[in-house]
Amino acid sequence: MIDTEKEYIFNGPFASYCTMYVDYKKGLGYKFQVSSYYRLRQIDNFFKTYELKNPILTKKW
């Protein structure tokens, strides 16, 4: 059987939260599919695009 486990790398201001989310979902027994990874990666890139420096969400964002 081939192990399809991938390492997910995020590099935006919320990178640690993205990684914790992936670990949380896996801990619950969910398989973190590639499509979910790409969606989370899009969110990570969104925050980089808008140059969010602190991992704080407000009503403005």
CHARMM internal coordinates of N, CA and C (Angstrom, degrees):
IC EDIT
DIST 1 N 1 CA 1.4505
DIST 1 CA 1 C 1.5248
ANGL 1 N 1 CA 1 C 108.47
DIST 1 C 2 N 1.3075
ANGL 1 CA 1 C 2 N 115.91
DIHE 1 N 1 CA 1 C 2 N 134.90
DIST 2 N 2 CA 1.4591
ANGL 1 C 2 N 2 CA 121.41
DIHE 1 CA 1 C 2 N 2 CA -179.06
DIST 2 CA 2 C 1.5252
ANGL 2 N 2 CA 2 C 109.25
DIHE 1 C 2 N 2 CA 2 C -87.69
DIST 2 C 3 N 1.3366
ANGL 2 CA 2 C 3 N 115.46
DIHE 2 N 2 CA 2 C 3 N 132.18
DIST 3 N 3 CA 1.4554
ANGL 2 C 3 N 3 CA 120.55
DIHE 2 CA 2 C 3 N 3 CA 176.95
DIST 3 CA 3 C 1.5210
ANGL 3 N 3 CA 3 C 108.61
DIHE 2 C 3 N 3 CA 3 C -83.25
DIST 3 C 4 N 1.3276
ANGL 3 CA 3 C 4 N 116.91
DIHE 3 N 3 CA 3 C 4 N 114.59
DIST 4 N 4 CA 1.4563
ANGL 3 C 4 N 4 CA 121.22
DIHE 3 CA 3 C 4 N 4 CA -177.70
DIST 4 CA 4 C 1.5162
ANGL 4 N 4 CA 4 C 111.76
DIHE 3 C 4 N 4 CA 4 C -96.73
DIST 4 C 5 N 1.3118
ANGL 4 CA 4 C 5 N 117.97
DIHE 4 N 4 CA 4 C 5 N 12.97
DIST 5 N 5 CA 1.4562
ANGL 4 C 5 N 5 CA 122.31
DIHE 4 CA 4 C 5 N 5 CA 179.26
DIST 5 CA 5 C 1.5274
ANGL 5 N 5 CA 5 C 109.39
DIHE 4 C 5 N 5 CA 5 C -62.28
DIST 5 C 6 N 1.3116
ANGL 5 CA 5 C 6 N 116.32
DIHE 5 N 5 CA 5 C 6 N 128.79
DIST 6 N 6 CA 1.4493
ANGL 5 C 6 N 6 CA 121.34
DIHE 5 CA 5 C 6 N 6 CA 179.91
DIST 6 CA 6 C 1.5186
ANGL 6 N 6 CA 6 C 109.60
DIHE 5 C 6 N 6 CA 6 C -114.40
DIST 6 C 7 N 1.3044
ANGL 6 CA 6 C 7 N 115.09
DIHE 6 N 6 CA 6 C 7 N 154.04
DIST 7 N 7 CA 1.4606
ANGL 6 C 7 N 7 CA 119.68
DIHE 6 CA 6 C 7 N 7 CA 174.53
DIST 7 CA 7 C 1.5219
ANGL 7 N 7 CA 7 C 106.73
DIHE 6 C 7 N 7 CA 7 C -92.88
DIST 7 C 8 N 1.3063
ANGL 7 CA 7 C 8 N 116.57
DIHE 7 N 7 CA 7 C 8 N 124.84
DIST 8 N 8 CA 1.4499
ANGL 7 C 8 N 8 CA 121.55
DIHE 7 CA 7 C 8 N 8 CA -178.31
DIST 8 CA 8 C 1.5160
ANGL 8 N 8 CA 8 C 108.64
DIHE 7 C 8 N 8 CA 8 C -97.30
DIST 8 C 9 N 1.3354
ANGL 8 CA 8 C 9 N 115.87
DIHE 8 N 8 CA 8 C 9 N 124.68
DIST 9 N 9 CA 1.4476
ANGL 8 C 9 N 9 CA 121.06
DIHE 8 CA 8 C 9 N 9 CA -177.14
DIST 9 CA 9 C 1.5198
ANGL 9 N 9 CA 9 C 108.81
DIHE 8 C 9 N 9 CA 9 C -118.00
DIST 9 C 10 N 1.2986
ANGL 9 CA 9 C 10 N 115.58
DIHE 9 N 9 CA 9 C 10 N 125.39
DIST 10 N 10 CA 1.4579
ANGL 9 C 10 N 10 CA 122.54
DIHE 9 CA 9 C 10 N 10 CA 177.64
DIST 10 CA 10 C 1.5200
ANGL 10 N 10 CA 10 C 107.15
DIHE 9 C 10 N 10 CA 10 C -120.94
DIST 10 C 11 N 1.3280
ANGL 10 CA 10 C 11 N 117.59
DIHE 10 N 10 CA 10 C 11 N 147.26
DIST 11 N 11 CA 1.4511
ANGL 10 C 11 N 11 CA 119.02
DIHE 10 CA 10 C 11 N 11 CA -178.50
DIST 11 CA 11 C 1.5228
ANGL 11 N 11 CA 11 C 113.95
DIHE 10 C 11 N 11 CA 11 C -137.99
DIST 11 C 12 N 1.3198
ANGL 11 CA 11 C 12 N 117.26
DIHE 11 N 11 CA 11 C 12 N 20.56
DIST 12 N 12 CA 1.4576
ANGL 11 C 12 N 12 CA 121.33
DIHE 11 CA 11 C 12 N 12 CA 176.21
DIST 12 CA 12 C 1.5201
ANGL 12 N 12 CA 12 C 110.77
DIHE 11 C 12 N 12 CA 12 C -90.34
DIST 12 C 13 N 1.3293
ANGL 12 CA 12 C 13 N 116.85
DIHE 12 N 12 CA 12 C 13 N -174.93
DIST 13 N 13 CA 1.4622
ANGL 12 C 13 N 13 CA 120.51
DIHE 12 CA 12 C 13 N 13 CA -178.62
DIST 13 CA 13 C 1.5348
ANGL 13 N 13 CA 13 C 113.32
DIHE 12 C 13 N 13 CA 13 C -65.99
DIST 13 C 14 N 1.3119
ANGL 13 CA 13 C 14 N 117.21
DIHE 13 N 13 CA 13 C 14 N -19.22
DIST 14 N 14 CA 1.4607
ANGL 13 C 14 N 14 CA 121.54
DIHE 13 CA 13 C 14 N 14 CA 178.76
DIST 14 CA 14 C 1.5255
ANGL 14 N 14 CA 14 C 111.92
DIHE 13 C 14 N 14 CA 14 C -105.83
DIST 14 C 15 N 1.3212
ANGL 14 CA 14 C 15 N 117.26
DIHE 14 N 14 CA 14 C 15 N 21.20
DIST 15 N 15 CA 1.4692
ANGL 14 C 15 N 15 CA 122.10
DIHE 14 CA 14 C 15 N 15 CA -175.23
DIST 15 CA 15 C 1.5238
ANGL 15 N 15 CA 15 C 112.35
DIHE 14 C 15 N 15 CA 15 C -54.80
DIST 15 C 16 N 1.3162
ANGL 15 CA 15 C 16 N 117.37
DIHE 15 N 15 CA 15 C 16 N -44.45
DIST 16 N 16 CA 1.4664
ANGL 15 C 16 N 16 CA 119.10
DIHE 15 CA 15 C 16 N 16 CA -178.70
DIST 16 CA 16 C 1.5232
ANGL 16 N 16 CA 16 C 111.11
DIHE 15 C 16 N 16 CA 16 C -66.19
DIST 16 C 17 N 1.3397
ANGL 16 CA 16 C 17 N 117.43
DIHE 16 N 16 CA 16 C 17 N -34.75
DIST 17 N 17 CA 1.4566
ANGL 16 C 17 N 17 CA 120.44
DIHE 16 CA 16 C 17 N 17 CA 178.61
DIST 17 CA 17 C 1.5269
ANGL 17 N 17 CA 17 C 111.30
DIHE 16 C 17 N 17 CA 17 C -70.41
DIST 17 C 18 N 1.3237
ANGL 17 CA 17 C 18 N 116.54
DIHE 17 N 17 CA 17 C 18 N -37.14
DIST 18 N 18 CA 1.4650
ANGL 17 C 18 N 18 CA 120.41
DIHE 17 CA 17 C 18 N 18 CA 177.41
DIST 18 CA 18 C 1.5231
ANGL 18 N 18 CA 18 C 110.10
DIHE 17 C 18 N 18 CA 18 C -62.63
DIST 18 C 19 N 1.3156
ANGL 18 CA 18 C 19 N 115.97
DIHE 18 N 18 CA 18 C 19 N -45.10
DIST 19 N 19 CA 1.4632
ANGL 18 C 19 N 19 CA 120.62
DIHE 18 CA 18 C 19 N 19 CA 178.84
DIST 19 CA 19 C 1.5259
ANGL 19 N 19 CA 19 C 110.97
DIHE 18 C 19 N 19 CA 19 C -63.40
DIST 19 C 20 N 1.3301
ANGL 19 CA 19 C 20 N 116.54
DIHE 19 N 19 CA 19 C 20 N -42.30
DIST 20 N 20 CA 1.4680
ANGL 19 C 20 N 20 CA 119.97
DIHE 19 CA 19 C 20 N 20 CA 178.33
DIST 20 CA 20 C 1.5238
ANGL 20 N 20 CA 20 C 110.91
DIHE 19 C 20 N 20 CA 20 C -63.50
DIST 20 C 21 N 1.3388
ANGL 20 CA 20 C 21 N 117.54
DIHE 20 N 20 CA 20 C 21 N -36.22
DIST 21 N 21 CA 1.4609
ANGL 20 C 21 N 21 CA 121.59
DIHE 20 CA 20 C 21 N 21 CA 178.71
DIST 21 CA 21 C 1.5281
ANGL 21 N 21 CA 21 C 110.77
DIHE 20 C 21 N 21 CA 21 C -64.55
DIST 21 C 22 N 1.3272
ANGL 21 CA 21 C 22 N 116.43
DIHE 21 N 21 CA 21 C 22 N -44.02
DIST 22 N 22 CA 1.4626
ANGL 21 C 22 N 22 CA 120.77
DIHE 21 CA 21 C 22 N 22 CA 178.57
DIST 22 CA 22 C 1.5237
ANGL 22 N 22 CA 22 C 109.61
DIHE 21 C 22 N 22 CA 22 C -61.35
DIST 22 C 23 N 1.3296
ANGL 22 CA 22 C 23 N 116.66
DIHE 22 N 22 CA 22 C 23 N -45.72
DIST 23 N 23 CA 1.4671
ANGL 22 C 23 N 23 CA 120.86
DIHE 22 CA 22 C 23 N 23 CA 179.26
DIST 23 CA 23 C 1.5251
ANGL 23 N 23 CA 23 C 111.48
DIHE 22 C 23 N 23 CA 23 C -63.05
DIST 23 C 24 N 1.3336
ANGL 23 CA 23 C 24 N 116.33
DIHE 23 N 23 CA 23 C 24 N -39.01
DIST 24 N 24 CA 1.4618
ANGL 23 C 24 N 24 CA 121.38
DIHE 23 CA 23 C 24 N 24 CA 179.04
DIST 24 CA 24 C 1.5363
ANGL 24 N 24 CA 24 C 110.88
DIHE 23 C 24 N 24 CA 24 C -62.10
DIST 24 C 25 N 1.3473
ANGL 24 CA 24 C 25 N 116.04
DIHE 24 N 24 CA 24 C 25 N -48.28
DIST 25 N 25 CA 1.4569
ANGL 24 C 25 N 25 CA 119.54
DIHE 24 CA 24 C 25 N 25 CA -179.58
DIST 25 CA 25 C 1.5274
ANGL 25 N 25 CA 25 C 111.71
DIHE 24 C 25 N 25 CA 25 C -63.26
DIST 25 C 26 N 1.3328
ANGL 25 CA 25 C 26 N 116.08
DIHE 25 N 25 CA 25 C 26 N -40.97
DIST 26 N 26 CA 1.4644
ANGL 25 C 26 N 26 CA 119.77
DIHE 25 CA 25 C 26 N 26 CA 177.60
DIST 26 CA 26 C 1.5215
ANGL 26 N 26 CA 26 C 110.65
DIHE 25 C 26 N 26 CA 26 C -65.04
DIST 26 C 27 N 1.3224
ANGL 26 CA 26 C 27 N 116.54
DIHE 26 N 26 CA 26 C 27 N -37.09
DIST 27 N 27 CA 1.4607
ANGL 26 C 27 N 27 CA 121.11
DIHE 26 CA 26 C 27 N 27 CA 178.55
DIST 27 CA 27 C 1.5194
ANGL 27 N 27 CA 27 C 112.71
DIHE 26 C 27 N 27 CA 27 C -64.03
DIST 27 C 28 N 1.3254
ANGL 27 CA 27 C 28 N 116.15
DIHE 27 N 27 CA 27 C 28 N -28.39
DIST 28 N 28 CA 1.4624
ANGL 27 C 28 N 28 CA 120.86
DIHE 27 CA 27 C 28 N 28 CA 177.03
DIST 28 CA 28 C 1.5177
ANGL 28 N 28 CA 28 C 112.25
DIHE 27 C 28 N 28 CA 28 C -80.73
DIST 28 C 29 N 1.3325
ANGL 28 CA 28 C 29 N 115.75
DIHE 28 N 28 CA 28 C 29 N -6.28
DIST 29 N 29 CA 1.4575
ANGL 28 C 29 N 29 CA 119.85
DIHE 28 CA 28 C 29 N 29 CA 178.16
DIST 29 CA 29 C 1.5141
ANGL 29 N 29 CA 29 C 114.59
DIHE 28 C 29 N 29 CA 29 C 100.16
DIST 29 C 30 N 1.3315
ANGL 29 CA 29 C 30 N 117.08
DIHE 29 N 29 CA 29 C 30 N 1.57
DIST 30 N 30 CA 1.4594
ANGL 29 C 30 N 30 CA 119.74
DIHE 29 CA 29 C 30 N 30 CA 178.84
DIST 30 CA 30 C 1.5240
ANGL 30 N 30 CA 30 C 110.04
DIHE 29 C 30 N 30 CA 30 C -79.19
DIST 30 C 31 N 1.3217
ANGL 30 CA 30 C 31 N 115.32
DIHE 30 N 30 CA 30 C 31 N 147.44
DIST 31 N 31 CA 1.4556
ANGL 30 C 31 N 31 CA 119.94
DIHE 30 CA 30 C 31 N 31 CA 171.28
DIST 31 CA 31 C 1.5260
ANGL 31 N 31 CA 31 C 106.37
DIHE 30 C 31 N 31 CA 31 C -88.18
DIST 31 C 32 N 1.2961
ANGL 31 CA 31 C 32 N 115.93
DIHE 31 N 31 CA 31 C 32 N 124.05
DIST 32 N 32 CA 1.4614
ANGL 31 C 32 N 32 CA 119.63
DIHE 31 CA 31 C 32 N 32 CA 179.76
DIST 32 CA 32 C 1.5165
ANGL 32 N 32 CA 32 C 107.74
DIHE 31 C 32 N 32 CA 32 C -84.67
DIST 32 C 33 N 1.3193
ANGL 32 CA 32 C 33 N 116.05
DIHE 32 N 32 CA 32 C 33 N 98.48
DIST 33 N 33 CA 1.4572
ANGL 32 C 33 N 33 CA 123.38
DIHE 32 CA 32 C 33 N 33 CA -174.64
DIST 33 CA 33 C 1.5256
ANGL 33 N 33 CA 33 C 111.65
DIHE 32 C 33 N 33 CA 33 C -70.60
DIST 33 C 34 N 1.3090
ANGL 33 CA 33 C 34 N 116.06
DIHE 33 N 33 CA 33 C 34 N 160.19
DIST 34 N 34 CA 1.4605
ANGL 33 C 34 N 34 CA 122.17
DIHE 33 CA 33 C 34 N 34 CA 179.72
DIST 34 CA 34 C 1.5266
ANGL 34 N 34 CA 34 C 110.44
DIHE 33 C 34 N 34 CA 34 C -59.76
DIST 34 C 35 N 1.3216
ANGL 34 CA 34 C 35 N 117.42
DIHE 34 N 34 CA 34 C 35 N -38.98
DIST 35 N 35 CA 1.4636
ANGL 34 C 35 N 35 CA 119.90
DIHE 34 CA 34 C 35 N 35 CA -179.96
DIST 35 CA 35 C 1.5254
ANGL 35 N 35 CA 35 C 111.30
DIHE 34 C 35 N 35 CA 35 C -63.47
DIST 35 C 36 N 1.3187
ANGL 35 CA 35 C 36 N 117.50
DIHE 35 N 35 CA 35 C 36 N -36.30
DIST 36 N 36 CA 1.4665
ANGL 35 C 36 N 36 CA 120.88
DIHE 35 CA 35 C 36 N 36 CA 176.86
DIST 36 CA 36 C 1.5204
ANGL 36 N 36 CA 36 C 110.36
DIHE 35 C 36 N 36 CA 36 C -67.72
DIST 36 C 37 N 1.3227
ANGL 36 CA 36 C 37 N 115.42
DIHE 36 N 36 CA 36 C 37 N -37.66
DIST 37 N 37 CA 1.4594
ANGL 36 C 37 N 37 CA 119.73
DIHE 36 CA 36 C 37 N 37 CA 177.55
DIST 37 CA 37 C 1.5233
ANGL 37 N 37 CA 37 C 110.35
DIHE 36 C 37 N 37 CA 37 C -62.19
DIST 37 C 38 N 1.3194
ANGL 37 CA 37 C 38 N 117.59
DIHE 37 N 37 CA 37 C 38 N -46.40
DIST 38 N 38 CA 1.4532
ANGL 37 C 38 N 38 CA 120.33
DIHE 37 CA 37 C 38 N 38 CA -179.46
DIST 38 CA 38 C 1.5226
ANGL 38 N 38 CA 38 C 111.88
DIHE 37 C 38 N 38 CA 38 C -63.69
DIST 38 C 39 N 1.3101
ANGL 38 CA 38 C 39 N 117.46
DIHE 38 N 38 CA 38 C 39 N -37.66
DIST 39 N 39 CA 1.4715
ANGL 38 C 39 N 39 CA 120.91
DIHE 38 CA 38 C 39 N 39 CA 177.87
DIST 39 CA 39 C 1.5313
ANGL 39 N 39 CA 39 C 110.22
DIHE 38 C 39 N 39 CA 39 C -64.04
DIST 39 C 40 N 1.3120
ANGL 39 CA 39 C 40 N 116.36
DIHE 39 N 39 CA 39 C 40 N -45.61
DIST 40 N 40 CA 1.4582
ANGL 39 C 40 N 40 CA 120.43
DIHE 39 CA 39 C 40 N 40 CA 178.38
DIST 40 CA 40 C 1.5204
ANGL 40 N 40 CA 40 C 110.42
DIHE 39 C 40 N 40 CA 40 C -65.12
DIST 40 C 41 N 1.3121
ANGL 40 CA 40 C 41 N 116.41
DIHE 40 N 40 CA 40 C 41 N -35.18
DIST 41 N 41 CA 1.4686
ANGL 40 C 41 N 41 CA 121.62
DIHE 40 CA 40 C 41 N 41 CA 177.60
DIST 41 CA 41 C 1.5288
ANGL 41 N 41 CA 41 C 110.47
DIHE 40 C 41 N 41 CA 41 C -65.70
DIST 41 C 42 N 1.3406
ANGL 41 CA 41 C 42 N 117.59
DIHE 41 N 41 CA 41 C 42 N -36.76
DIST 42 N 42 CA 1.4659
ANGL 41 C 42 N 42 CA 121.52
DIHE 41 CA 41 C 42 N 42 CA 176.53
DIST 42 CA 42 C 1.5252
ANGL 42 N 42 CA 42 C 110.81
DIHE 41 C 42 N 42 CA 42 C -63.31
DIST 42 C 43 N 1.3053
ANGL 42 CA 42 C 43 N 116.41
DIHE 42 N 42 CA 42 C 43 N -41.88
DIST 43 N 43 CA 1.4645
ANGL 42 C 43 N 43 CA 120.71
DIHE 42 CA 42 C 43 N 43 CA 177.78
DIST 43 CA 43 C 1.5197
ANGL 43 N 43 CA 43 C 109.75
DIHE 42 C 43 N 43 CA 43 C -63.22
DIST 43 C 44 N 1.3211
ANGL 43 CA 43 C 44 N 116.54
DIHE 43 N 43 CA 43 C 44 N -44.36
DIST 44 N 44 CA 1.4610
ANGL 43 C 44 N 44 CA 121.95
DIHE 43 CA 43 C 44 N 44 CA 178.40
DIST 44 CA 44 C 1.5340
ANGL 44 N 44 CA 44 C 110.21
DIHE 43 C 44 N 44 CA 44 C -59.05
DIST 44 C 45 N 1.3238
ANGL 44 CA 44 C 45 N 116.98
DIHE 44 N 44 CA 44 C 45 N -44.17
DIST 45 N 45 CA 1.4692
ANGL 44 C 45 N 45 CA 121.23
DIHE 44 CA 44 C 45 N 45 CA 179.20
DIST 45 CA 45 C 1.5258
ANGL 45 N 45 CA 45 C 112.11
DIHE 44 C 45 N 45 CA 45 C -67.97
DIST 45 C 46 N 1.3305
ANGL 45 CA 45 C 46 N 117.70
DIHE 45 N 45 CA 45 C 46 N -33.32
DIST 46 N 46 CA 1.4594
ANGL 45 C 46 N 46 CA 121.65
DIHE 45 CA 45 C 46 N 46 CA 176.67
DIST 46 CA 46 C 1.5259
ANGL 46 N 46 CA 46 C 110.35
DIHE 45 C 46 N 46 CA 46 C -58.71
DIST 46 C 47 N 1.3258
ANGL 46 CA 46 C 47 N 116.03
DIHE 46 N 46 CA 46 C 47 N -46.69
DIST 47 N 47 CA 1.4596
ANGL 46 C 47 N 47 CA 119.30
DIHE 46 CA 46 C 47 N 47 CA -178.77
DIST 47 CA 47 C 1.5232
ANGL 47 N 47 CA 47 C 111.55
DIHE 46 C 47 N 47 CA 47 C -67.65
DIST 47 C 48 N 1.3241
ANGL 47 CA 47 C 48 N 117.40
DIHE 47 N 47 CA 47 C 48 N -31.05
DIST 48 N 48 CA 1.4649
ANGL 47 C 48 N 48 CA 120.12
DIHE 47 CA 47 C 48 N 48 CA 175.23
DIST 48 CA 48 C 1.5274
ANGL 48 N 48 CA 48 C 110.47
DIHE 47 C 48 N 48 CA 48 C -69.50
DIST 48 C 49 N 1.3321
ANGL 48 CA 48 C 49 N 116.71
DIHE 48 N 48 CA 48 C 49 N -40.71
DIST 49 N 49 CA 1.4629
ANGL 48 C 49 N 49 CA 121.54
DIHE 48 CA 48 C 49 N 49 CA -178.79
DIST 49 CA 49 C 1.5255
ANGL 49 N 49 CA 49 C 111.13
DIHE 48 C 49 N 49 CA 49 C -60.56
DIST 49 C 50 N 1.3127
ANGL 49 CA 49 C 50 N 116.90
DIHE 49 N 49 CA 49 C 50 N -41.17
DIST 50 N 50 CA 1.4534
ANGL 49 C 50 N 50 CA 121.30
DIHE 49 CA 49 C 50 N 50 CA -178.74
DIST 50 CA 50 C 1.5299
ANGL 50 N 50 CA 50 C 112.26
DIHE 49 C 50 N 50 CA 50 C -90.72
DIST 50 C 51 N 1.3166
ANGL 50 CA 50 C 51 N 115.12
DIHE 50 N 50 CA 50 C 51 N 14.07
DIST 51 N 51 CA 1.4615
ANGL 50 C 51 N 51 CA 123.74
DIHE 50 CA 50 C 51 N 51 CA 173.08
DIST 51 CA 51 C 1.5225
ANGL 51 N 51 CA 51 C 113.54
DIHE 50 C 51 N 51 CA 51 C 49.82
DIST 51 C 52 N 1.2982
ANGL 51 CA 51 C 52 N 115.01
DIHE 51 N 51 CA 51 C 52 N 43.94
DIST 52 N 52 CA 1.4523
ANGL 51 C 52 N 52 CA 119.92
DIHE 51 CA 51 C 52 N 52 CA 174.08
DIST 52 CA 52 C 1.5220
ANGL 52 N 52 CA 52 C 107.29
DIHE 51 C 52 N 52 CA 52 C -71.35
DIST 52 C 53 N 1.3088
ANGL 52 CA 52 C 53 N 118.09
DIHE 52 N 52 CA 52 C 53 N 122.34
DIST 53 N 53 CA 1.4577
ANGL 52 C 53 N 53 CA 121.52
DIHE 52 CA 52 C 53 N 53 CA -175.13
DIST 53 CA 53 C 1.5312
ANGL 53 N 53 CA 53 C 112.79
DIHE 52 C 53 N 53 CA 53 C -95.53
DIST 53 C 54 N 1.3134
ANGL 53 CA 53 C 54 N 116.97
DIHE 53 N 53 CA 53 C 54 N -32.79
DIST 54 N 54 CA 1.4656
ANGL 53 C 54 N 54 CA 121.40
DIHE 53 CA 53 C 54 N 54 CA -178.60
DIST 54 CA 54 C 1.5177
ANGL 54 N 54 CA 54 C 109.67
DIHE 53 C 54 N 54 CA 54 C -111.38
DIST 54 C 55 N 1.3044
ANGL 54 CA 54 C 55 N 116.87
DIHE 54 N 54 CA 54 C 55 N 141.30
DIST 55 N 55 CA 1.4722
ANGL 54 C 55 N 55 CA 119.24
DIHE 54 CA 54 C 55 N 55 CA 179.24
DIST 55 CA 55 C 1.5308
ANGL 55 N 55 CA 55 C 111.94
DIHE 54 C 55 N 55 CA 55 C -77.47
DIST 55 C 56 N 1.3326
ANGL 55 CA 55 C 56 N 114.72
DIHE 55 N 55 CA 55 C 56 N 65.46
DIST 56 N 56 CA 1.4617
ANGL 55 C 56 N 56 CA 120.95
DIHE 55 CA 55 C 56 N 56 CA -179.75
DIST 56 CA 56 C 1.5249
ANGL 56 N 56 CA 56 C 107.55
DIHE 55 C 56 N 56 CA 56 C -128.99
DIST 56 C 57 N 1.3151
ANGL 56 CA 56 C 57 N 116.49
DIHE 56 N 56 CA 56 C 57 N 127.51
DIST 57 N 57 CA 1.4579
ANGL 56 C 57 N 57 CA 121.28
DIHE 56 CA 56 C 57 N 57 CA 176.42
DIST 57 CA 57 C 1.5213
ANGL 57 N 57 CA 57 C 109.23
DIHE 56 C 57 N 57 CA 57 C -101.98
DIST 57 C 58 N 1.3168
ANGL 57 CA 57 C 58 N 116.18
DIHE 57 N 57 CA 57 C 58 N 132.84
DIST 58 N 58 CA 1.4527
ANGL 57 C 58 N 58 CA 121.54
DIHE 57 CA 57 C 58 N 58 CA 176.51
DIST 58 CA 58 C 1.5237
ANGL 58 N 58 CA 58 C 108.21
DIHE 57 C 58 N 58 CA 58 C -124.02
DIST 58 C 59 N 1.3065
ANGL 58 CA 58 C 59 N 116.96
DIHE 58 N 58 CA 58 C 59 N 177.45
DIST 59 N 59 CA 1.4640
ANGL 58 C 59 N 59 CA 120.10
DIHE 58 CA 58 C 59 N 59 CA 177.62
DIST 59 CA 59 C 1.5149
ANGL 59 N 59 CA 59 C 111.31
DIHE 58 C 59 N 59 CA 59 C -64.73
DIST 59 C 60 N 1.3275
ANGL 59 CA 59 C 60 N 117.21
DIHE 59 N 59 CA 59 C 60 N -26.96
DIST 60 N 60 CA 1.4675
ANGL 59 C 60 N 60 CA 120.83
DIHE 59 CA 59 C 60 N 60 CA 179.29
DIST 60 CA 60 C 1.5145
ANGL 60 N 60 CA 60 C 110.64
DIHE 59 C 60 N 60 CA 60 C -59.97
DIST 60 C 61 N 1.3080
ANGL 60 CA 60 C 61 N 119.69
DIHE 60 N 60 CA 60 C 61 N -39.60
DIST 61 N 61 CA 1.4528
ANGL 60 C 61 N 61 CA 122.76
DIHE 60 CA 60 C 61 N 61 CA -177.63
DIST 61 CA 61 C 1.5052
ANGL 61 N 61 CA 61 C 109.17
DIHE 60 C 61 N 61 CA 61 C -90.82
END
COOR INIT
IC SEED 1 N 1 CA 1 C
IC BUILD
